[in-house]
Amino acid sequence: MKHFSAEAGDEVVPWHASAQRVAQALAQTAVERDQLGGTPKAERDLLRDSDLLMLSVPAELGGLGASWRQTLDVVRSFARVDSSVAHLFAFHHLLLATTQLFAQRTQWQPWIEQTREHRWFWGNALNPLDKSTRAEAVDGGHVFSGRKSFCSGASDSDMLLASALDANDRLLIGVVPTRRAGITVLGDWDNMGQRQTDSGSVLFDGVHVEANELLLDPGPLSTPFACLRPLLAQLILANIYLGLGEGALEEARAFTLQQGRPWLFSTASTANEDPYVLTHYGDFWLALQGARLLLDQAAAAFDQAWLRGTSLDEQERGQVAVAVAAAKVASTRASLEVAHRMFEVTGARATTAALRLDRYWRNLRVHTLHDPVDYKVRELGQWALNARLPQPSFYS
């Protein structure tokens, strides 16, 4: 099974070996860390040292120059073994992209350059559904106050993307150092899945955000190009889901081949030749393969839209949204099915706590609740029946 694109054109990409080393290191400790929870500090530092935090940044700015499809391939390869760190890694790149989509180059380029120089890891405190953080206008900027939930990767981050509503309920998004006075990152994430994403809360107690730290030009979701942001977020989620499904299949396959036993009434001498086991594996492969093809197609479409830049129009953006929605639904359904039914081909002995094979389902079940997949299916229905493209929002 392909782990990530090793080539760009005919040349081996320079970051391939580094990405492979990181994936191997994550796999060695993933089970133990799933049980422990908390901040994966050593793994975050491994990413800092690997230069992969600059993967999606153009080479002209000191980055590794990977396309979004290549970047998402690496995210998926990490998710196969450790979906929490894959989540943190992917959101770092999403936040860098957000500055490029919502601001002018003169504003975002210095942040990119400092990310390279200081090996910054970006964290998220942008949750548009959480309206409890307010922004008060003051001379030279705004003051953010309140509590923001679902702040993935805020712990051990260097920079935060933070949002608040002003007096007119306008969404303001600022880029601030995590250690700025008034910011407290709470270690209150204790969910059954994605246990090392630190997706808990951040307190903002009179945090001053300078005017030049606010993303106002063109601002959130203000142009078709700016509206690519939610599509990249959805692509990231879908690749993490598919990575989890592929990881679950690989774990199940290894268990069946190495430890599987045919059932008492089976006509097969080995578990891997049992007709029912083979049928299940056929279903698993088929579901994941379909999702994989849709995801690769959506990522390629996104790359083309990204290269269009500010010339992108609403129709073009909408076509990408349809492709992304299809990939998101397919990866959700396929991976949840594999992570749930893998135990039907591995048996009772695979449920031992030492293996923690349930982590694939737990991680998927938590993460796939990010936004209801039913609404993605409705968007696809509107397109299929009424030729209506999805309307831009922070979730579509």
FENQUI-V7658 format. One record per backbone hydrogen bond with DSSP energy under -1.0 kcal/mol. CO is the residue of the C=O (numbers start at 0). NH is the residue of the N-H. E is the energy in kcal/mol with one decimal. If there is no record, write none. Layout:
co=CO nh=NH e=E
co=CO nh=NH e=E
This chain:
co=5 nh=12 e=-1.6
co=7 nh=10 e=-1.4
co=10 nh=7 e=-2.4
co=12 nh=15 e=-1.4
co=14 nh=18 e=-2.5
co=15 nh=19 e=-2.2
co=16 nh=20 e=-2.3
co=17 nh=21 e=-2.2
co=18 nh=22 e=-2.3
co=19 nh=23 e=-2.2
co=20 nh=24 e=-2.2
co=21 nh=25 e=-2.6
co=22 nh=26 e=-2.0
co=23 nh=27 e=-1.2
co=28 nh=32 e=-2.5
co=29 nh=33 e=-2.0
co=30 nh=34 e=-1.3
co=31 nh=35 e=-1.8
co=32 nh=36 e=-2.7
co=38 nh=40 e=-2.0
co=39 nh=43 e=-2.4
co=40 nh=44 e=-2.4
co=41 nh=45 e=-1.9
co=42 nh=46 e=-1.7
co=43 nh=47 e=-2.1
co=44 nh=48 e=-2.5
co=45 nh=49 e=-1.1
co=50 nh=53 e=-1.7
co=51 nh=54 e=-1.8
co=53 nh=63 e=-2.6
co=54 nh=65 e=-2.5
co=56 nh=64 e=-2.8
co=57 nh=60 e=-1.7
co=57 nh=62 e=-2.1
co=58 nh=61 e=-2.1
co=66 nh=70 e=-2.4
co=67 nh=71 e=-2.7
co=68 nh=72 e=-1.7
co=69 nh=73 e=-1.7
co=70 nh=74 e=-2.1
co=71 nh=75 e=-2.5
co=72 nh=76 e=-2.1
co=73 nh=77 e=-2.2
co=74 nh=78 e=-2.3
co=75 nh=79 e=-1.5
co=77 nh=80 e=-1.2
co=77 nh=81 e=-3.2
co=81 nh=85 e=-1.9
co=82 nh=86 e=-1.9
co=83 nh=87 e=-2.1
co=84 nh=88 e=-2.8
co=85 nh=89 e=-2.6
co=86 nh=90 e=-2.5
co=87 nh=91 e=-1.8
co=88 nh=92 e=-1.4
co=89 nh=93 e=-2.2
co=90 nh=94 e=-2.6
co=91 nh=95 e=-1.9
co=92 nh=96 e=-2.3
co=93 nh=97 e=-2.2
co=94 nh=98 e=-1.6
co=95 nh=99 e=-1.2
co=96 nh=100 e=-1.9
co=97 nh=101 e=-2.3
co=98 nh=102 e=-1.1
co=101 nh=218 e=-1.9
co=103 nh=106 e=-1.4
co=103 nh=107 e=-2.2
co=104 nh=108 e=-2.7
co=107 nh=111 e=-1.9
co=108 nh=112 e=-2.6
co=109 nh=113 e=-2.3
co=110 nh=114 e=-2.0
co=111 nh=115 e=-1.8
co=112 nh=116 e=-2.4
co=113 nh=117 e=-3.0
co=114 nh=119 e=-1.0
co=120 nh=157 e=-3.4
co=120 nh=158 e=-1.2
co=122 nh=160 e=-1.7
co=124 nh=162 e=-1.6
co=126 nh=129 e=-1.5
co=132 nh=164 e=-2.1
co=133 nh=144 e=-2.3
co=135 nh=142 e=-2.3
co=137 nh=140 e=-2.1
co=139 nh=210 e=-2.3
co=140 nh=137 e=-2.4
co=141 nh=208 e=-3.4
co=142 nh=135 e=-2.5
co=143 nh=206 e=-2.7
co=144 nh=133 e=-2.9
co=145 nh=203 e=-3.4
co=147 nh=201 e=-2.3
co=149 nh=151 e=-1.2
co=150 nh=153 e=-1.7
co=151 nh=123 e=-2.2
co=153 nh=156 e=-1.7
co=157 nh=177 e=-1.7
co=158 nh=122 e=-3.2
co=159 nh=175 e=-2.3
co=160 nh=124 e=-2.7
co=161 nh=173 e=-3.2
co=163 nh=171 e=-3.2
co=164 nh=134 e=-2.8
co=165 nh=168 e=-2.3
co=169 nh=165 e=-2.1
co=171 nh=163 e=-2.0
co=172 nh=214 e=-3.0
co=173 nh=161 e=-2.7
co=175 nh=159 e=-3.2
co=176 nh=179 e=-1.7
co=179 nh=182 e=-1.9
co=181 nh=204 e=-2.6
co=183 nh=202 e=-3.0
co=185 nh=187 e=-1.1
co=193 nh=196 e=-1.4
co=196 nh=152 e=-2.6
co=199 nh=150 e=-2.9
co=200 nh=185 e=-2.4
co=201 nh=147 e=-2.9
co=202 nh=183 e=-2.2
co=203 nh=145 e=-2.7
co=206 nh=143 e=-3.0
co=208 nh=141 e=-2.4
co=209 nh=212 e=-1.8
co=210 nh=213 e=-1.2
co=212 nh=174 e=-2.3
co=213 nh=215 e=-1.2
co=218 nh=221 e=-1.2
co=222 nh=226 e=-2.0
co=224 nh=227 e=-1.8
co=225 nh=228 e=-1.5
co=227 nh=231 e=-2.3
co=228 nh=232 e=-2.2
co=229 nh=233 e=-2.3
co=230 nh=234 e=-2.2
co=231 nh=235 e=-2.4
co=232 nh=236 e=-2.2
co=233 nh=237 e=-2.5
co=234 nh=238 e=-2.3
co=235 nh=239 e=-2.2
co=236 nh=240 e=-2.6
co=237 nh=241 e=-2.6
co=238 nh=242 e=-2.5
co=239 nh=243 e=-2.3
co=240 nh=244 e=-2.3
co=241 nh=245 e=-2.9
co=242 nh=246 e=-2.6
co=243 nh=247 e=-2.6
co=244 nh=248 e=-2.1
co=245 nh=249 e=-2.3
co=246 nh=250 e=-2.4
co=247 nh=251 e=-2.5
co=248 nh=252 e=-2.7
co=249 nh=253 e=-2.4
co=250 nh=254 e=-2.2
co=251 nh=255 e=-2.8
co=252 nh=256 e=-2.6
co=253 nh=257 e=-2.1
co=254 nh=258 e=-3.2
co=254 nh=259 e=-1.0
co=262 nh=265 e=-2.1
co=269 nh=272 e=-1.5
co=270 nh=273 e=-1.3
co=273 nh=277 e=-2.5
co=274 nh=278 e=-1.8
co=275 nh=279 e=-2.2
co=276 nh=280 e=-2.3
co=277 nh=281 e=-2.2
co=278 nh=282 e=-2.2
co=279 nh=283 e=-2.6
co=280 nh=284 e=-2.6
co=281 nh=285 e=-2.3
co=282 nh=286 e=-2.4
co=283 nh=287 e=-2.3
co=284 nh=288 e=-2.7
co=285 nh=289 e=-2.1
co=286 nh=290 e=-1.9
co=287 nh=291 e=-2.6
co=288 nh=292 e=-2.2
co=289 nh=293 e=-1.9
co=290 nh=294 e=-2.4
co=291 nh=295 e=-2.5
co=292 nh=296 e=-2.0
co=293 nh=297 e=-2.4
co=294 nh=298 e=-2.7
co=295 nh=299 e=-2.1
co=296 nh=300 e=-2.0
co=297 nh=301 e=-2.4
co=298 nh=302 e=-2.4
co=299 nh=303 e=-1.9
co=300 nh=304 e=-2.1
co=301 nh=305 e=-2.9
co=302 nh=306 e=-2.1
co=303 nh=307 e=-1.0
co=307 nh=310 e=-1.7
co=308 nh=311 e=-2.0
co=312 nh=316 e=-2.4
co=313 nh=317 e=-2.5
co=314 nh=318 e=-1.9
co=315 nh=319 e=-1.6
co=316 nh=320 e=-2.0
co=317 nh=321 e=-1.8
co=318 nh=322 e=-1.8
co=319 nh=323 e=-2.6
co=320 nh=324 e=-2.5
co=321 nh=325 e=-2.3
co=322 nh=326 e=-1.9
co=323 nh=327 e=-2.5
co=324 nh=328 e=-2.4
co=325 nh=329 e=-2.3
co=326 nh=330 e=-2.5
co=327 nh=331 e=-2.0
co=328 nh=332 e=-2.5
co=329 nh=333 e=-2.6
co=330 nh=334 e=-1.9
co=331 nh=335 e=-2.1
co=332 nh=336 e=-1.9
co=333 nh=337 e=-2.2
co=334 nh=338 e=-2.7
co=335 nh=339 e=-1.8
co=336 nh=340 e=-2.7
co=337 nh=341 e=-1.7
co=340 nh=343 e=-1.9
co=341 nh=344 e=-1.1
co=342 nh=346 e=-2.3
co=346 nh=349 e=-1.4
co=347 nh=350 e=-1.9
co=348 nh=351 e=-1.0
co=351 nh=354 e=-1.2
co=351 nh=355 e=-1.1
co=355 nh=358 e=-1.8
co=356 nh=359 e=-1.2
co=357 nh=361 e=-2.8
co=358 nh=362 e=-2.8
co=359 nh=363 e=-2.1
co=360 nh=364 e=-3.3
co=361 nh=365 e=-2.1
co=362 nh=366 e=-2.4
co=363 nh=367 e=-2.9
co=366 nh=369 e=-1.7
co=372 nh=376 e=-2.0
co=373 nh=377 e=-2.0
co=374 nh=378 e=-1.8
co=375 nh=379 e=-2.1
co=376 nh=380 e=-2.3
co=377 nh=381 e=-2.5
co=378 nh=382 e=-1.9
co=379 nh=383 e=-2.9
co=380 nh=384 e=-2.8
co=381 nh=385 e=-1.5
co=381 nh=387 e=-1.7
co=382 nh=386 e=-1.1
co=392 nh=395 e=-1.0
